Amino acid sequence: MKSETKHASIDPKGILIALAIIILWFLSLIFLLNYQFTWASPLLYVGVLVQMHLYTGLFITSHDAMHGLVSSNRKLNKAIGWFSALLFSYNFYSRLFPKHHEHHRFVATAQDPDYHESDNFFAWYFCFIKQYVTIWQILLMAVTFNVLKLYIPVENLILFWMLPAVLSTFQLFYFGTYLPHKGENDNIHRSSTLSKNHFWAFITCYFFGYHYEHHDSPGTPWWRLWSVKESQS
């Protein structure tokens, strides 16, 4: 593996924020898997959206680890990145790491694994998913599902464990890849960015709609990207 992104210093709050996301994901999932819902209950739909957002947070945590931003201890940084990626439908950190750094080196070119020359959303999404979903993930998810359904209602598993993970891939793709890189972006990072709105930027994709800013400052953790936006406004 290539080394993580170079940066001046690692903020120790990175570990606390990463652990907070992981713990919140677990607590939310445990509650929802045991929730006796009705289709008329608003909490059902809120729960799916909250769990989707926390799944996205798991991926963003793993992403920050790929840039060496979770902890200054490299082993701990990698362990948290590996664990958070695994929680997201058995993604493998060792597979994500090189592809993400290829994206940064070859952004919006034929060598960029996240890029598609077409601006067609579905063609691009399908190509994006093929880059990252493996047969091993599908098999591990199937085995886990069949074990968990012995103890947890199938409806809860589908609604609160599987569906939010699928929806999160759309969230990550649309706000973190498709919008920033579609069309012609005539700048050094070949990336566009959201207009400054920190609340919207957070709820859509943990500030990664500020995508030009991320490429311009890859050593900045997700939870400080808003400050880069402020400095460049």
Backbone as CSV, one residue per row, in Angstrom:
resi,resn,N_x,N_y,N_z,CA_x,CA_y,CA_z,C_x,C_y,C_z
1,MET,0.829,-1.198,0.000,0.000,0.000,0.000,0.867,1.253,0.000
2,LYS,0.379,2.278,-0.646,1.078,3.548,-0.629,0.769,4.240,0.687
3,SER,1.618,5.195,1.054,1.451,5.887,2.332,0.226,6.774,2.325
4,GLU,-0.265,7.088,3.545,-1.406,7.967,3.663,-1.045,9.383,3.243
5,THR,-2.062,10.230,3.158,-1.867,11.622,2.785,-0.966,12.326,3.778
6,LYS,-0.069,13.158,3.273,0.781,13.941,4.163,-0.025,15.085,4.773
7,HIS,0.259,15.384,6.033,-0.464,16.438,6.729,0.439,16.990,7.816
8,ALA,0.096,18.180,8.292,0.926,18.832,9.296,0.815,18.128,10.643
9,SER,-0.392,17.808,11.096,-0.607,17.152,12.382,-1.979,16.493,12.378
10,ILE,-2.137,15.538,13.262,-3.408,14.834,13.382,-4.119,15.325,14.628
11,ASP,-5.335,15.811,14.469,-6.118,16.264,15.604,-6.582,15.042,16.389
12,PRO,-6.278,14.990,17.707,-6.678,13.820,18.502,-8.187,13.621,18.579
13,LYS,-8.962,14.645,18.228,-10.419,14.474,18.218,-10.857,13.510,17.135
14,GLY,-9.992,13.230,16.165,-10.345,12.316,15.081,-10.748,10.941,15.581
15,ILE,-10.033,10.415,16.596,-10.364,9.109,17.148,-11.730,9.151,17.809
16,LEU,-11.987,10.198,18.597,-13.262,10.310,19.301,-14.428,10.409,18.326
17,ILE,-14.247,11.171,17.261,-15.316,11.322,16.269,-15.551,10.005,15.530
18,ALA,-14.470,9.314,15.179,-14.608,8.016,14.507,-15.335,7.015,15.402
19,LEU,-14.943,6.949,16.668,-15.575,6.018,17.595,-17.032,6.393,17.841
20,ALA,-17.321,7.689,17.873,-18.698,8.138,18.080,-19.600,7.654,16.948
21,ILE,-19.121,7.748,15.713,-19.913,7.287,14.567,-20.146,5.778,14.640
22,ILE,-19.091,5.029,14.950,-19.213,3.575,15.037,-20.180,3.177,16.151
23,ILE,-20.055,3.806,17.312,-20.924,3.486,18.451,-22.369,3.867,18.151
24,LEU,-22.580,5.039,17.558,-23.942,5.451,17.206,-24.564,4.495,16.199
25,TRP,-23.759,4.032,15.256,-24.260,3.050,14.274,-24.725,1.778,14.979
26,PHE,-23.911,1.278,15.891,-24.270,0.068,16.634,-25.526,0.280,17.473
27,LEU,-25.588,1.387,18.232,-26.729,1.633,19.114,-28.011,1.787,18.308
28,SER,-27.934,2.539,17.213,-29.100,2.727,16.362,-29.555,1.395,15.771
29,LEU,-28.599,0.600,15.298,-28.935,-0.680,14.683,-29.573,-1.625,15.695
30,ILE,-29.005,-1.710,16.883,-29.554,-2.595,17.916,-30.987,-2.196,18.251
31,PHE,-31.205,-0.883,18.406,-32.561,-0.414,18.706,-33.534,-0.758,17.574
32,LEU,-33.138,-0.468,16.350,-34.033,-0.651,15.213,-34.299,-2.126,14.898
33,LEU,-33.305,-2.973,15.113,-33.510,-4.395,14.851,-34.499,-5.010,15.841
34,ASN,-34.644,-4.364,16.977,-35.588,-4.847,17.985,-36.865,-4.014,18.055
35,TYR,-37.008,-3.089,17.123,-38.156,-2.180,17.119,-39.362,-2.851,16.467
36,GLN,-40.462,-2.917,17.209,-41.697,-3.485,16.662,-42.468,-2.369,15.952
37,PHE,-42.215,-2.250,14.666,-42.727,-1.104,13.914,-44.069,-1.397,13.277
38,THR,-44.742,-0.330,12.913,-45.910,-0.408,12.036,-45.593,0.471,10.830
39,TRP,-46.187,0.138,9.689,-45.896,0.887,8.467,-46.362,2.336,8.562
40,ALA,-47.269,2.625,9.481,-47.780,3.985,9.644,-46.908,4.821,10.577
41,SER,-45.951,4.195,11.219,-45.123,4.906,12.193,-44.053,5.754,11.505
42,PRO,-43.995,7.058,11.799,-42.939,7.909,11.221,-41.537,7.450,11.626
43,LEU,-41.422,6.842,12.811,-40.111,6.406,13.285,-39.484,5.370,12.358
44,LEU,-40.324,4.592,11.689,-39.815,3.617,10.723,-38.981,4.308,9.656
45,TYR,-39.513,5.352,9.074,-38.858,6.037,7.952,-37.692,6.907,8.436
46,VAL,-37.880,7.505,9.592,-36.774,8.261,10.190,-35.626,7.315,10.512
47,GLY,-35.955,6.135,11.028,-34.924,5.157,11.372,-34.115,4.721,10.167
48,VAL,-34.787,4.483,9.047,-34.076,4.096,7.821,-33.115,5.204,7.394
49,LEU,-33.577,6.458,7.440,-32.736,7.584,7.011,-31.558,7.806,7.963
50,VAL,-31.820,7.684,9.261,-30.739,7.847,10.240,-29.688,6.758,10.054
51,GLN,-30.154,5.522,9.880,-29.210,4.425,9.713,-28.445,4.563,8.400
52,MET,-29.101,5.046,7.356,-28.419,5.325,6.090,-27.294,6.337,6.307
53,HIS,-27.603,7.402,7.032,-26.609,8.451,7.261,-25.436,7.921,8.094
54,LEU,-25.725,7.043,9.044,-24.651,6.475,9.851,-23.805,5.489,9.050
55,TYR,-24.432,4.755,8.122,-23.656,3.920,7.206,-22.686,4.782,6.401
56,THR,-23.188,5.905,5.909,-22.319,6.830,5.174,-21.187,7.307,6.067
57,GLY,-21.496,7.540,7.344,-20.463,7.939,8.297,-19.395,6.878,8.479
58,LEU,-19.795,5.604,8.429,-18.802,4.527,8.513,-17.829,4.595,7.344
59,PHE,-18.387,4.808,6.145,-17.514,4.881,4.972,-16.608,6.110,5.041
60,ILE,-17.159,7.227,5.472,-16.359,8.449,5.586,-15.248,8.269,6.615
61,THR,-15.536,7.552,7.696,-14.512,7.259,8.704,-13.393,6.425,8.102
62,SER,-13.775,5.401,7.338,-12.766,4.583,6.663,-11.976,5.421,5.663
63,HIS,-12.667,6.309,4.972,-12.015,7.201,4.011,-10.978,8.080,4.697
64,ASP,-11.340,8.653,5.851,-10.376,9.487,6.564,-9.162,8.675,7.001
65,ALA,-9.402,7.422,7.374,-8.279,6.556,7.739,-7.352,6.333,6.551
66,MET,-7.922,6.255,5.334,-7.094,6.090,4.133,-6.163,7.274,3.932
67,HIS,-6.568,8.419,4.443,-5.713,9.607,4.375,-4.886,9.789,5.643
68,GLY,-4.940,8.814,6.541,-4.157,8.875,7.770,-4.641,9.911,8.753
69,LEU,-5.935,10.204,8.758,-6.455,11.344,9.517,-7.198,10.963,10.798
70,VAL,-7.385,9.674,11.041,-8.113,9.274,12.245,-7.207,9.280,13.462
71,SER,-6.003,8.762,13.302,-5.054,8.705,14.412,-3.631,8.842,13.894
72,SER,-2.772,9.454,14.720,-1.359,9.561,14.353,-0.651,8.222,14.526
73,ASN,-1.278,7.305,15.272,-0.761,5.947,15.399,-1.207,5.167,14.161
74,ARG,-0.286,4.800,13.319,-0.647,4.209,12.024,-1.404,2.891,12.171
75,LYS,-1.025,2.086,13.152,-1.718,0.811,13.346,-3.150,1.040,13.808
76,LEU,-3.342,1.980,14.734,-4.686,2.285,15.209,-5.517,2.921,14.104
77,ASN,-4.900,3.813,13.349,-5.579,4.461,12.228,-6.087,3.408,11.235
78,LYS,-5.229,2.468,10.893,-5.609,1.417,9.941,-6.669,0.496,10.528
79,ALA,-6.551,0.180,11.826,-7.516,-0.713,12.471,-8.917,-0.111,12.456
80,ILE,-9.011,1.182,12.751,-10.315,1.838,12.746,-10.862,1.911,11.326
81,GLY,-10.000,2.208,10.360,-10.426,2.236,8.963,-10.891,0.879,8.492
82,TRP,-10.154,-0.158,8.861,-10.494,-1.532,8.479,-11.827,-1.934,9.088
83,PHE,-12.020,-1.632,10.378,-13.229,-2.037,11.093,-14.463,-1.310,10.559
84,SER,-14.347,-0.002,10.361,-15.500,0.764,9.878,-15.876,0.355,8.453
85,ALA,-14.884,0.024,7.625,-15.180,-0.459,6.272,-15.880,-1.815,6.325
86,LEU,-15.439,-2.682,7.223,-16.029,-4.010,7.345,-17.489,-3.924,7.795
87,LEU,-17.796,-2.980,8.680,-19.174,-2.823,9.144,-20.106,-2.397,8.016
88,PHE,-19.548,-1.734,7.026,-20.345,-1.308,5.876,-20.398,-2.445,4.859
89,SER,-21.219,-3.443,5.156,-21.467,-4.555,4.222,-20.199,-5.270,3.790
90,TYR,-19.278,-5.438,4.747,-18.060,-6.201,4.487,-17.207,-5.601,3.370
91,ASN,-17.090,-4.288,3.347,-16.103,-3.684,2.454,-14.710,-3.981,3.002
92,PHE,-13.762,-4.152,2.104,-12.405,-4.490,2.520,-11.495,-3.275,2.352
93,TYR,-10.939,-2.839,3.457,-10.080,-1.654,3.484,-8.909,-1.791,2.513
94,SER,-8.340,-2.988,2.456,-7.179,-3.207,1.585,-7.530,-3.047,0.110
95,ARG,-8.814,-3.217,-0.221,-9.260,-3.028,-1.609,-9.620,-1.561,-1.857
96,LEU,-10.219,-0.918,-0.859,-10.623,0.474,-1.006,-9.430,1.420,-1.069
97,PHE,-8.415,1.128,-0.263,-7.277,2.037,-0.104,-6.591,2.387,-1.430
98,PRO,-6.115,1.406,-2.189,-5.404,1.781,-3.428,-6.312,2.457,-4.450
99,LYS,-7.570,2.020,-4.521,-8.476,2.624,-5.488,-8.750,4.080,-5.148
100,HIS,-8.884,4.390,-3.862,-9.154,5.778,-3.507,-7.956,6.675,-3.822
101,HIS,-6.767,6.171,-3.585,-5.593,6.997,-3.891,-5.352,7.107,-5.400
102,GLU,-5.795,6.114,-6.154,-5.765,6.259,-7.608,-6.723,7.363,-8.044
103,HIS,-7.874,7.436,-7.372,-8.831,8.513,-7.667,-8.190,9.876,-7.466
104,HIS,-7.438,10.037,-6.391,-6.801,11.326,-6.134,-5.678,11.613,-7.127
105,ARG,-4.937,10.598,-7.514,-3.824,10.831,-8.435,-4.288,11.077,-9.862
106,PHE,-5.365,10.406,-10.269,-5.804,10.461,-11.664,-7.224,10.977,-11.802
107,VAL,-7.606,11.904,-10.965,-8.995,12.342,-10.865,-9.596,12.701,-12.225
108,ALA,-10.779,12.141,-12.471,-11.569,12.420,-13.675,-10.818,12.102,-14.973
109,THR,-10.032,11.039,-14.960,-9.359,10.548,-16.166,-9.698,9.066,-16.331
110,ALA,-9.222,8.474,-17.395,-9.485,7.056,-17.651,-8.867,6.156,-16.585
111,GLN,-7.860,6.655,-15.877,-7.203,5.866,-14.830,-7.862,6.024,-13.471
112,ASP,-8.867,6.870,-13.392,-9.598,7.090,-12.144,-10.676,6.013,-12.009
113,PRO,-10.579,5.132,-10.976,-11.567,4.052,-10.846,-12.969,4.545,-10.494
114,ASP,-13.081,5.782,-10.019,-14.390,6.330,-9.637,-15.060,7.116,-10.767
115,TYR,-14.363,7.255,-11.885,-14.857,8.139,-12.940,-15.461,7.339,-14.092
116,HIS,-16.464,7.943,-14.722,-17.080,7.355,-15.920,-17.219,8.471,-16.944
117,GLU,-16.801,8.212,-18.169,-16.796,9.260,-19.184,-18.200,9.749,-19.527
118,SER,-19.193,8.909,-19.239,-20.574,9.314,-19.459,-21.086,10.073,-18.247
119,ASP,-21.963,11.050,-18.466,-22.622,11.728,-17.361,-23.941,11.042,-16.999
120,ASN,-24.179,9.867,-17.589,-25.393,9.130,-17.290,-25.311,8.560,-15.874
121,PHE,-26.255,8.956,-15.024,-26.205,8.583,-13.613,-26.168,7.074,-13.425
122,PHE,-27.059,6.337,-14.066,-27.175,4.904,-13.822,-25.996,4.120,-14.385
123,ALA,-25.517,4.513,-15.573,-24.344,3.841,-16.136,-23.125,4.058,-15.246
124,TRP,-22.987,5.278,-14.757,-21.856,5.623,-13.889,-21.967,4.885,-12.564
125,TYR,-23.171,4.867,-11.985,-23.372,4.183,-10.696,-23.071,2.690,-10.831
126,PHE,-23.547,2.072,-11.903,-23.301,0.649,-12.107,-21.805,0.377,-12.220
127,CYS,-21.094,1.214,-12.944,-19.644,1.071,-13.090,-18.945,1.277,-11.746
128,PHE,-19.422,2.252,-10.989,-18.877,2.567,-9.662,-19.029,1.366,-8.731
129,ILE,-20.233,0.785,-8.707,-20.499,-0.357,-7.834,-19.648,-1.561,-8.216
130,LYS,-19.480,-1.786,-9.516,-18.670,-2.926,-9.974,-17.233,-2.820,-9.489
131,GLN,-16.751,-1.588,-9.292,-15.384,-1.388,-8.825,-15.200,-1.871,-7.393
132,TYR,-16.270,-1.826,-6.610,-16.105,-2.023,-5.174,-16.827,-3.224,-4.590
133,VAL,-17.888,-3.699,-5.221,-18.616,-4.848,-4.688,-17.981,-6.136,-5.206
134,THR,-17.706,-7.058,-4.284,-17.085,-8.328,-4.660,-18.013,-9.491,-4.304
135,ILE,-17.740,-10.639,-4.887,-18.521,-11.825,-4.600,-18.392,-12.213,-3.131
136,TRP,-17.219,-11.934,-2.531,-17.024,-12.258,-1.120,-17.930,-11.435,-0.221
137,GLN,-18.129,-10.171,-0.559,-19.059,-9.345,0.206,-20.464,-9.923,0.153
138,ILE,-20.899,-10.298,-1.030,-22.250,-10.832,-1.202,-22.418,-12.129,-0.409
139,LEU,-21.405,-12.998,-0.459,-21.470,-14.257,0.274,-21.489,-14.024,1.786
140,LEU,-20.654,-13.112,2.259,-20.605,-12.825,3.695,-21.902,-12.192,4.175
141,MET,-22.472,-11.308,3.357,-23.763,-10.713,3.711,-24.850,-11.781,3.762
142,ALA,-24.834,-12.701,2.814,-25.839,-13.760,2.775,-25.732,-14.669,3.992
143,VAL,-24.518,-15.041,4.341,-24.315,-15.894,5.520,-24.772,-15.174,6.783
144,THR,-24.362,-13.907,6.919,-24.737,-13.129,8.105,-26.250,-12.974,8.203
145,PHE,-26.889,-12.696,7.071,-28.343,-12.538,7.051,-29.038,-13.815,7.527
146,ASN,-28.580,-14.948,7.022,-29.221,-16.209,7.371,-28.983,-16.613,8.826
147,VAL,-27.898,-16.162,9.399,-27.665,-16.395,10.829,-28.518,-15.449,11.660
148,LEU,-28.516,-14.173,11.312,-29.247,-13.186,12.097,-30.756,-13.403,12.070
149,LYS,-31.279,-13.926,10.951,-32.732,-14.092,10.855,-33.254,-15.165,11.806
150,LEU,-32.351,-15.946,12.390,-32.752,-16.912,13.401,-33.136,-16.234,14.708
151,TYR,-32.655,-14.982,14.869,-32.871,-14.271,16.129,-33.609,-12.944,15.963
152,ILE,-33.625,-12.428,14.741,-34.171,-11.092,14.487,-35.212,-11.188,13.377
153,PRO,-36.329,-10.462,13.494,-37.339,-10.499,12.425,-36.745,-10.112,11.072
154,VAL,-37.102,-10.863,10.032,-36.563,-10.623,8.695,-36.871,-9.210,8.218
155,GLU,-38.088,-8.715,8.528,-38.467,-7.359,8.091,-37.514,-6.315,8.665
156,ASN,-37.148,-6.480,9.927,-36.219,-5.536,10.557,-34.836,-5.614,9.931
157,LEU,-34.399,-6.817,9.631,-33.086,-6.980,8.994,-33.044,-6.279,7.642
158,ILE,-34.087,-6.470,6.877,-34.118,-5.871,5.543,-34.216,-4.350,5.627
159,LEU,-35.111,-3.857,6.471,-35.372,-2.415,6.540,-34.255,-1.627,7.199
160,PHE,-33.620,-2.185,8.222,-32.700,-1.385,9.026,-31.239,-1.809,8.921
161,TRP,-30.982,-2.976,8.345,-29.602,-3.412,8.155,-29.206,-3.391,6.688
162,MET,-30.064,-3.906,5.815,-29.715,-4.009,4.401,-30.085,-2.762,3.593
163,LEU,-31.349,-2.323,3.711,-31.801,-1.189,2.912,-30.981,0.081,3.147
164,PRO,-30.684,0.458,4.406,-29.879,1.673,4.602,-28.487,1.584,3.967
165,ALA,-27.916,0.390,3.939,-26.596,0.227,3.312,-26.678,0.484,1.813
166,VAL,-27.730,-0.031,1.187,-27.917,0.189,-0.254,-28.160,1.678,-0.527
167,LEU,-29.046,2.295,0.253,-29.332,3.717,0.070,-28.087,4.567,0.286
168,SER,-27.248,4.149,1.212,-26.015,4.889,1.484,-25.075,4.895,0.282
169,THR,-25.068,3.802,-0.492,-24.215,3.799,-1.686,-24.663,4.866,-2.679
170,PHE,-25.993,5.077,-2.764,-26.498,6.153,-3.619,-26.108,7.516,-3.062
171,GLN,-26.204,7.673,-1.748,-25.833,8.932,-1.111,-24.361,9.256,-1.355
172,LEU,-23.510,8.279,-1.123,-22.073,8.477,-1.325,-21.744,8.760,-2.787
173,PHE,-22.371,7.976,-3.664,-22.081,8.144,-5.078,-22.572,9.493,-5.598
174,TYR,-23.822,9.837,-5.294,-24.404,11.049,-5.862,-23.714,12.312,-5.361
175,PHE,-23.535,12.413,-4.057,-22.972,13.640,-3.504,-21.448,13.641,-3.452
176,GLY,-20.844,12.452,-3.410,-19.395,12.396,-3.269,-18.631,12.080,-4.534
177,THR,-19.341,11.630,-5.587,-18.661,11.296,-6.846,-19.341,11.922,-8.051
178,TYR,-20.623,11.654,-8.215,-21.324,12.070,-9.434,-21.418,13.589,-9.559
179,LEU,-21.988,14.243,-8.573,-22.126,15.712,-8.653,-20.778,16.428,-8.772
180,PRO,-19.780,16.051,-7.959,-18.505,16.785,-8.044,-17.731,16.588,-9.342
181,HIS,-17.947,15.448,-10.028,-17.081,15.137,-11.171,-17.795,15.050,-12.508
182,LYS,-19.101,15.243,-12.529,-19.782,15.188,-13.818,-19.535,16.491,-14.590
183,GLY,-19.624,16.370,-15.888,-19.426,17.551,-16.723,-17.967,17.966,-16.806
184,GLU,-17.750,19.141,-17.336,-16.399,19.687,-17.483,-16.087,20.591,-16.304
185,ASN,-15.017,20.269,-15.604,-14.566,21.097,-14.486,-13.159,21.583,-14.801
186,ASP,-13.082,22.792,-15.256,-11.813,23.336,-15.735,-11.022,23.939,-14.583
187,ASN,-10.548,23.063,-13.705,-9.680,23.511,-12.622,-8.666,22.410,-12.322
188,ILE,-7.731,22.684,-11.484,-6.612,21.766,-11.241,-7.072,20.419,-10.693
189,HIS,-8.187,20.411,-9.950,-8.668,19.165,-9.339,-9.823,18.527,-10.102
190,ARG,-10.197,19.137,-11.226,-11.292,18.613,-12.052,-12.515,18.263,-11.200
191,SER,-12.833,19.138,-10.298,-13.915,18.895,-9.353,-14.731,20.157,-9.160
192,SER,-16.031,19.968,-8.968,-16.882,21.097,-8.591,-17.124,21.038,-7.084
193,THR,-17.931,21.954,-6.580,-18.184,22.006,-5.143,-19.566,22.570,-4.884
194,LEU,-20.149,22.205,-3.754,-21.430,22.775,-3.362,-21.270,24.245,-2.998
195,SER,-22.350,24.984,-3.159,-22.378,26.337,-2.613,-22.293,26.240,-1.093
196,LYS,-21.787,27.269,-0.457,-21.557,27.206,0.985,-22.873,27.122,1.749
197,ASN,-23.101,25.992,2.345,-24.241,25.756,3.219,-23.845,24.567,4.096
198,HIS,-23.288,24.851,5.258,-22.670,23.808,6.065,-23.671,22.754,6.544
199,PHE,-24.900,23.163,6.847,-25.894,22.192,7.291,-26.215,21.216,6.157
200,TRP,-26.488,21.744,4.976,-26.791,20.896,3.829,-25.597,20.022,3.470
201,ALA,-24.408,20.575,3.534,-23.206,19.814,3.198,-23.002,18.653,4.165
202,PHE,-23.346,18.866,5.435,-23.187,17.780,6.413,-24.221,16.690,6.214
203,ILE,-25.495,17.053,6.096,-26.524,16.012,6.040,-26.507,15.250,4.725
204,THR,-26.002,15.847,3.670,-25.948,15.145,2.389,-24.798,14.152,2.338
205,CYS,-23.598,14.550,2.788,-22.469,13.611,2.676,-21.277,14.026,3.533
206,TYR,-21.553,14.425,4.790,-20.463,14.720,5.719,-19.452,15.711,5.126
207,PHE,-19.963,16.746,4.518,-19.179,17.841,3.923,-18.427,17.458,2.647
208,PHE,-18.645,16.254,2.119,-17.899,15.894,0.921,-18.495,16.448,-0.362
209,GLY,-19.619,17.167,-0.224,-20.063,17.985,-1.349,-19.088,19.122,-1.592
210,TYR,-18.349,19.499,-0.548,-17.244,20.459,-0.699,-16.059,19.676,-1.271
211,HIS,-16.235,19.222,-2.495,-15.318,18.227,-3.031,-14.027,18.832,-3.575
212,TYR,-14.138,19.989,-4.203,-12.907,20.664,-4.630,-12.010,20.903,-3.418
213,GLU,-12.641,21.307,-2.321,-11.885,21.593,-1.100,-11.200,20.334,-0.560
214,HIS,-11.871,19.191,-0.678,-11.238,17.953,-0.229,-10.027,17.617,-1.086
215,HIS,-10.150,17.743,-2.404,-9.008,17.454,-3.271,-7.893,18.471,-3.070
216,ASP,-8.269,19.690,-2.744,-7.267,20.730,-2.527,-6.574,20.573,-1.181
217,SER,-7.272,19.954,-0.229,-6.705,19.774,1.107,-7.032,18.374,1.629
218,PRO,-6.453,17.334,1.022,-6.776,15.962,1.419,-6.310,15.614,2.825
219,GLY,-5.489,16.455,3.417,-5.036,16.236,4.782,-5.967,16.834,5.816
220,THR,-7.128,17.321,5.382,-8.127,17.871,6.304,-9.202,16.822,6.558
221,PRO,-9.489,16.492,7.828,-10.533,15.499,8.111,-11.906,16.009,7.704
222,TRP,-12.846,15.098,7.531,-14.174,15.470,7.029,-14.837,16.542,7.896
223,TRP,-14.634,16.449,9.193,-15.333,17.348,10.112,-14.702,18.746,10.193
224,ARG,-13.655,18.969,9.405,-13.087,20.314,9.311,-13.119,20.857,7.882
225,LEU,-13.728,20.130,6.965,-13.805,20.603,5.579,-14.585,21.913,5.468
226,TRP,-15.549,22.117,6.364,-16.310,23.369,6.339,-15.381,24.565,6.515
227,SER,-14.317,24.404,7.315,-13.391,25.516,7.548,-12.555,25.809,6.308
228,VAL,-12.239,24.762,5.525,-11.536,24.978,4.259,-12.445,25.758,3.303
229,LYS,-13.719,25.386,3.311,-14.700,26.112,2.489,-14.757,27.580,2.880
230,GLU,-14.763,27.823,4.170,-14.788,29.201,4.666,-13.557,29.974,4.199
231,SER,-12.411,29.355,4.272,-11.154,30.038,3.931,-11.044,30.325,2.452
232,GLN,-11.753,29.507,1.619,-11.664,29.682,0.168,-12.833,30.480,-0.397
233,SER,-13.781,30.853,0.477,-14.947,31.604,0.010,-14.590,33.061,-0.242
